Amino acid sequence: MTETGDIPIDVDRLYRRYAPMVLRRCRRLLRDEDQAVDAMQEVFVRLLSHRDRLHGRFPSSLLYRMATNVCLNVIRAGRVRRQEDDEGVLENIACAAGQERQTLAGVVLERLFRRERPSTREIAVLHYVDGMTYREVGRQVGLSAAGVRKRLREFRARAQSIDAAGTEP
């Protein structure tokens, strides 16, 4: 822990654990294997170069957000040259237009996860955002599918207890 209470970033450990998640995100956004691998590597290069300014409290969320930003930059810069169908174009527009929504969602999620274990946040991202099954999440985090299901059920119950004003009972 640092003097501010933040967890220092161990890039090597994070790469071993989260590289598959980051690569899945890059593949989904870029739809090009070579570009996705390059983007994944860029995420970890940036993590390495900025590790002194970052904290390791929620590494899966940090890396997921970094991967999204790197991929959006690749798309914006026009480095991805591919034929897209209408649905793909609409998805890219929605991603760019949704930045404000994502920021607000980040604030809400930070409040929801404030009292949760970091592993609960990772489980939620892997299941709800990446679309992984309970079994796949379990393999990723070292729990059984039943353990993942229970952890998510308990998290949902705690999240639902926060009222509309965002205050906790």
Backbone as numpy.savetxt, mean C-alpha at the origin, in Angstrom:
# Nx Ny Nz CAx CAy CAz Cx Cy Cz
14.19 2.21 17.62 13.34 3.39 17.62 14.23 4.63 17.62
13.78 5.66 16.91 14.51 6.91 16.90 14.03 7.76 18.06
14.67 8.92 18.23 14.28 9.78 19.35 12.86 10.32 19.19
12.31 10.32 17.96 10.93 10.77 17.76 9.94 9.62 17.91
10.42 8.44 18.18 9.53 7.29 18.35 9.26 6.55 17.06
9.87 6.99 15.95 9.65 6.33 14.67 10.55 5.11 14.57
10.10 4.14 13.82 10.85 2.92 13.60 11.79 3.16 12.41
13.12 2.95 12.58 14.03 3.17 11.46 13.73 2.19 10.33
14.09 2.57 9.12 13.79 1.77 7.94 14.97 0.87 7.61
14.71 -0.43 7.55 15.68 -1.43 7.11 15.30 -1.82 5.69
15.93 -1.19 4.70 15.53 -1.35 3.31 15.68 -2.80 2.86
16.73 -3.46 3.26 16.95 -4.85 2.86 15.81 -5.75 3.35
15.43 -5.60 4.61 14.33 -6.40 5.18 13.02 -6.08 4.48
12.77 -4.80 4.22 11.54 -4.40 3.55 11.49 -4.93 2.12
12.63 -4.93 1.45 12.68 -5.45 0.08 12.31 -6.94 0.07
12.93 -7.69 0.97 12.66 -9.14 1.01 11.18 -9.42 1.29
10.58 -8.62 2.15 9.19 -8.88 2.56 8.16 -8.30 1.60
8.40 -7.08 1.10 7.35 -6.36 0.37 7.57 -6.24 -1.14
8.69 -6.68 -1.66 8.93 -6.56 -3.10 7.82 -7.22 -3.92
7.32 -8.41 -3.54 6.23 -9.00 -4.34 4.97 -8.14 -4.36
4.63 -7.52 -3.23 3.46 -6.65 -3.17 3.66 -5.43 -4.06
4.83 -4.82 -3.99 5.13 -3.64 -4.80 5.09 -4.01 -6.29
5.65 -5.15 -6.64 5.64 -5.58 -8.04 4.22 -5.83 -8.53
3.37 -6.44 -7.70 1.96 -6.64 -8.09 1.29 -5.31 -8.38
1.52 -4.31 -7.53 0.91 -3.00 -7.72 1.41 -2.37 -9.02
2.70 -2.45 -9.26 3.28 -1.88 -10.48 2.74 -2.58 -11.72
2.63 -3.90 -11.66 2.07 -4.64 -12.80 0.64 -4.21 -13.08
-0.13 -4.04 -12.03 -1.53 -3.67 -12.21 -1.68 -2.30 -12.85
-0.86 -1.35 -12.43 -0.98 0.00 -12.96 -0.35 0.16 -14.34
0.79 -0.48 -14.56 1.53 -0.28 -15.80 1.17 -1.28 -16.89
0.77 -2.46 -16.49 0.39 -3.53 -17.43 1.50 -3.86 -18.41
2.72 -3.74 -17.94 3.90 -4.06 -18.75 4.96 -4.60 -17.80
5.37 -5.83 -18.00 6.27 -6.50 -17.05 7.60 -5.76 -16.88
8.22 -5.37 -17.98 9.52 -4.69 -17.88 9.39 -3.36 -17.15
8.37 -2.59 -17.50 8.15 -1.32 -16.83 7.83 -1.52 -15.36
7.07 -2.58 -15.05 6.70 -2.85 -13.65 7.93 -3.19 -12.82
8.83 -4.00 -13.37 10.06 -4.36 -12.65 10.92 -3.11 -12.43
11.04 -2.29 -13.47 11.81 -1.04 -13.33 11.19 -0.14 -12.27
9.87 -0.02 -12.27 9.18 0.83 -11.30 9.37 0.29 -9.88
9.29 -1.03 -9.72 9.49 -1.63 -8.40 10.89 -1.29 -7.89
11.88 -1.43 -8.75 13.25 -1.11 -8.34 13.38 0.37 -7.99
12.69 1.22 -8.74 12.72 2.66 -8.46 12.14 2.96 -7.08
11.09 2.24 -6.70 10.48 2.43 -5.37 11.51 2.18 -4.29
12.26 1.09 -4.41 13.23 0.76 -3.37 14.47 1.65 -3.43
14.82 2.14 -4.61 15.92 3.11 -4.71 15.52 4.40 -3.98
14.29 4.84 -4.21 13.81 6.05 -3.53 13.74 5.82 -2.02
13.29 4.65 -1.61 13.23 4.33 -0.19 14.64 4.40 0.42
15.59 3.84 -0.29 16.98 3.86 0.19 17.51 5.29 0.28
17.23 6.11 -0.73 17.79 7.46 -0.72 17.07 8.39 0.25
15.83 8.07 0.63 15.07 8.93 1.54 14.81 8.29 2.90
15.50 7.22 3.21 15.19 6.49 4.44 15.39 7.30 5.72
16.26 8.31 5.67 16.48 9.14 6.86 15.30 10.04 7.15
14.51 10.37 6.12 13.35 11.25 6.30 12.05 10.49 6.51
12.08 9.18 6.35 10.86 8.37 6.45 10.87 7.57 7.74
9.70 7.06 8.11 9.62 6.19 9.28 9.07 4.84 8.84
9.30 3.83 9.63 8.90 2.47 9.27 7.69 1.96 10.02
6.82 2.87 10.48 5.66 2.43 11.26 4.68 1.59 10.44
4.40 1.98 9.21 3.45 1.26 8.38 4.09 1.01 7.01
5.05 0.08 6.95 5.83 -0.08 5.73 5.01 -0.51 4.52
4.01 -1.37 4.70 3.25 -1.82 3.54 2.49 -0.66 2.91
1.91 0.20 3.73 1.18 1.35 3.20 2.13 2.34 2.53
3.26 2.57 3.15 4.25 3.48 2.58 4.70 2.98 1.21
5.06 1.71 1.13 5.54 1.15 -0.13 4.44 1.10 -1.19
3.22 0.82 -0.78 2.10 0.79 -1.71 1.89 2.18 -2.31
1.92 3.20 -1.46 1.74 4.58 -1.92 2.91 4.99 -2.82
4.12 4.63 -2.43 5.29 4.96 -3.26 5.18 4.29 -4.63
4.78 3.03 -4.65 4.64 2.31 -5.92 3.60 2.98 -6.80
2.50 3.38 -6.21 1.45 4.07 -6.97 1.99 5.36 -7.56
2.68 6.15 -6.77 3.22 7.42 -7.24 4.26 7.24 -8.34
5.14 6.27 -8.17 6.16 6.01 -9.19 5.48 5.60 -10.50
4.49 4.73 -10.42 3.80 4.27 -11.63 3.03 5.41 -12.29
2.39 6.24 -11.50 1.67 7.38 -12.08 2.64 8.33 -12.77
3.83 8.50 -12.19 4.84 9.34 -12.84 5.30 8.73 -14.17
5.44 7.41 -14.19 5.82 6.72 -15.43 4.74 6.94 -16.48
3.50 6.79 -16.08 2.38 6.97 -17.02 2.35 8.41 -17.52
2.47 9.37 -16.61 2.42 10.79 -16.98 3.57 11.17 -17.92
4.72 10.60 -17.69 5.88 10.94 -18.50 5.81 10.30 -19.88
4.85 9.46 -20.07 4.68 8.85 -21.38 5.67 7.75 -21.68
6.31 7.23 -20.64 7.27 6.16 -20.85 6.58 4.83 -21.11
5.29 4.77 -20.83 4.56 3.54 -21.10 3.87 3.73 -22.44
4.34 3.05 -23.45 3.78 3.15 -24.80 3.03 1.85 -25.10
1.74 1.91 -24.96 0.94 0.72 -25.24 -0.43 1.15 -25.73
-1.08 0.29 -26.42 -2.45 0.54 -26.85 -3.37 0.19 -25.69
-4.22 1.14 -25.30 -5.14 0.91 -24.21 -6.56 0.92 -24.75
-7.38 0.05 -24.21 -8.79 0.11 -24.56 -9.45 1.23 -23.76
-10.69 1.56 -24.06 -11.37 2.67 -23.40 -11.39 2.51 -21.89
-11.56 1.29 -21.41 -11.62 1.05 -19.97 -10.29 1.39 -19.30
-9.18 1.06 -19.96 -7.87 1.37 -19.42 -7.62 2.87 -19.33
-8.05 3.60 -20.34 -7.91 5.06 -20.34 -8.72 5.65 -19.19
-9.96 5.18 -19.03 -10.80 5.69 -17.94 -10.18 5.38 -16.57
-9.59 4.22 -16.44 -8.97 3.86 -15.16 -7.81 4.79 -14.84
-6.99 5.11 -15.84 -5.87 6.03 -15.61 -6.36 7.42 -15.24
-7.40 7.89 -15.90 -7.97 9.20 -15.56 -8.50 9.19 -14.14
-9.19 8.11 -13.77 -9.75 8.01 -12.42 -8.63 8.02 -11.37
-7.51 7.36 -11.67 -6.39 7.35 -10.73 -5.84 8.76 -10.52
-5.67 9.51 -11.59 -5.13 10.85 -11.47 -6.12 11.79 -10.79
-7.40 11.65 -11.12 -8.42 12.53 -10.55 -8.71 12.18 -9.09
-8.36 11.00 -8.68 -8.68 10.56 -7.33 -7.64 10.93 -6.28
-6.65 11.76 -6.62 -5.61 12.09 -5.65 -6.17 12.77 -4.40
-7.11 13.67 -4.60 -7.71 14.35 -3.44 -8.45 13.35 -2.57
-9.20 12.47 -3.20 -9.91 11.43 -2.46 -8.94 10.53 -1.72
-7.83 10.20 -2.37 -6.84 9.34 -1.73 -6.22 10.01 -0.52
-5.99 11.31 -0.60 -5.43 12.04 0.54 -6.39 12.00 1.72
-7.66 12.28 1.44 -8.67 12.22 2.49 -8.78 10.81 3.05
-8.78 9.83 2.17 -8.84 8.44 2.62 -7.64 8.11 3.50
-6.47 8.65 3.16 -5.29 8.42 3.98 -5.44 8.94 5.39
-6.05 10.11 5.52 -6.28 10.70 6.84 -7.23 9.81 7.64
-8.30 9.37 6.99 -9.28 8.51 7.67 -8.62 7.19 8.06
-7.84 6.61 7.15 -7.18 5.35 7.45 -6.17 5.50 8.59
-5.47 6.61 8.61 -4.51 6.84 9.70 -5.23 6.84 11.04
-6.41 7.45 11.09 -7.20 7.46 12.32 -7.67 6.05 12.68
-8.11 5.30 11.67 -8.59 3.94 11.91 -7.47 3.03 12.43
-6.27 3.20 11.87 -5.18 2.30 12.20 -4.32 2.79 13.37
-4.63 3.94 13.92 -3.80 4.53 14.96 -3.54 3.55 16.11
-4.54 2.82 16.56 -4.39 1.92 17.70 -4.23 0.46 17.30
-4.07 0.22 16.02 -3.93 -1.15 15.52 -2.46 -1.53 15.44
-2.22 -2.83 15.49 -0.87 -3.33 15.27 -0.49 -3.08 13.80
0.77 -2.82 13.52 1.18 -2.62 12.13 0.82 -3.82 11.25
0.85 -5.01 11.81 0.51 -6.19 11.01 -0.96 -6.18 10.60
-1.83 -5.58 11.41 -3.25 -5.50 11.04 -3.41 -4.59 9.83
-2.68 -3.51 9.81 -2.73 -2.60 8.66 -2.25 -3.32 7.40
-1.17 -4.07 7.53 -0.63 -4.82 6.39 -1.66 -5.83 5.89
-2.28 -6.54 6.81 -3.30 -7.53 6.44 -4.45 -6.86 5.70
-4.91 -5.72 6.22 -6.03 -5.01 5.59 -5.66 -4.55 4.18
-4.46 -4.02 4.00 -4.04 -3.56 2.67 -3.95 -4.74 1.71
-3.34 -5.81 2.15 -3.20 -6.98 1.27 -4.56 -7.54 0.86
-5.51 -7.57 1.78 -6.82 -8.15 1.48 -7.72 -7.17 0.73
-7.91 -5.98 1.28 -8.87 -5.05 0.71 -8.35 -4.28 -0.49
-7.06 -3.97 -0.51 -6.52 -3.17 -1.61 -5.95 -4.07 -2.71
-5.12 -5.02 -2.32 -4.50 -5.90 -3.31 -5.42 -7.02 -3.76
-6.51 -7.24 -3.00 -7.47 -8.27 -3.40 -7.01 -9.69 -3.14
-6.07 -9.85 -2.22 -5.59 -11.20 -1.92 -6.62 -11.94 -1.06
-6.65 -13.26 -1.19 -7.54 -14.09 -0.38 -6.98 -14.19 1.03
-7.81 -14.70 1.95 -7.34 -14.89 3.32 -6.12 -15.81 3.34
-6.14 -16.84 2.54 -5.03 -17.79 2.52 -3.76 -17.12 1.99
-3.88 -16.34 0.91 -2.71 -15.65 0.35 -2.15 -14.64 1.35
-3.02 -13.90 2.01 -2.57 -12.94 3.03 -1.87 -13.70 4.15
-2.46 -14.80 4.58 -1.88 -15.59 5.65 -0.47 -16.05 5.32
-0.28 -16.51 4.09 1.07 -16.93 3.68 2.04 -15.75 3.71
1.57 -14.58 3.32 2.43 -13.39 3.28 2.85 -12.94 4.69
1.91 -13.03 5.65 2.20 -12.48 6.98 2.45 -13.55 8.05
2.35 -14.81 7.67 2.65 -15.88 8.62 1.51 -16.25 9.54
0.27 -16.11 9.07 -0.91 -16.51 9.84 -1.72 -17.52 9.03
-2.62 -18.21 9.70 -3.55 -19.08 8.98 -4.64 -18.22 8.36
-5.37 -18.79 7.42 -6.49 -18.07 6.80 -7.52 -17.70 7.86
-7.74 -18.59 8.81 -8.69 -18.30 9.89 -8.19 -17.15 10.76
-6.89 -17.10 10.99 -6.31 -16.01 11.78 -6.47 -14.67 11.08
-6.28 -14.67 9.76 -6.47 -13.44 8.98 -7.93 -13.01 9.03
-8.84 -13.96 8.83 -10.27 -13.66 8.86 -10.67 -13.06 10.21
-10.17 -13.66 11.30 -10.49 -13.17 12.64 -9.94 -11.77 12.86
-8.69 -11.54 12.44 -8.07 -10.23 12.62 -8.85 -9.16 11.86
-9.28 -9.46 10.63 -10.05 -8.49 9.84 -11.44 -8.27 10.42
-12.06 -9.31 10.93 -13.38 -9.18 11.56 -13.29 -8.27 12.79
-12.28 -8.48 13.62 -12.10 -7.64 14.81 -11.78 -6.20 14.41
-10.98 -6.02 13.37 -10.66 -4.67 12.91 -11.92 -3.96 12.41
-12.73 -4.67 11.61 -13.97 -4.05 11.11 -14.87 -3.64 12.25
-14.96 -4.48 13.28 -15.81 -4.14 14.43 -15.30 -2.88 15.13
-14.00 -2.77 15.31 -13.44 -1.58 15.95 -13.63 -0.35 15.05
-13.46 -0.52 13.75 -13.61 0.60 12.81 -15.06 1.08 12.79
-16.01 0.16 12.88 -17.42 0.54 12.87 -17.83 1.25 14.16
-17.06 1.07 15.21 -17.39 1.72 16.48 -17.03 3.21 16.47
-16.25 3.63 15.46 -15.94 5.05 15.33 -17.15 5.71 14.67
-17.71 6.71 15.34 -18.93 7.33 14.80 -18.64 8.23 13.62
-19.67 8.75 13.01 -19.57 9.55 11.79 -18.68 10.77 11.97
-18.61 11.31 13.16 -17.77 12.49 13.41 -16.30 12.14 13.50
-16.01 10.85 13.50 -14.62 10.42 13.56 -14.09 10.29 14.98
-14.95 10.35 15.96 -14.50 10.19 17.34 -14.75 8.76 17.78
-13.94 8.33 18.69 -14.06 6.96 19.17 -14.89 6.96 20.46
-15.68 5.90 20.66 -16.52 5.84 21.87 -15.71 5.79 23.14
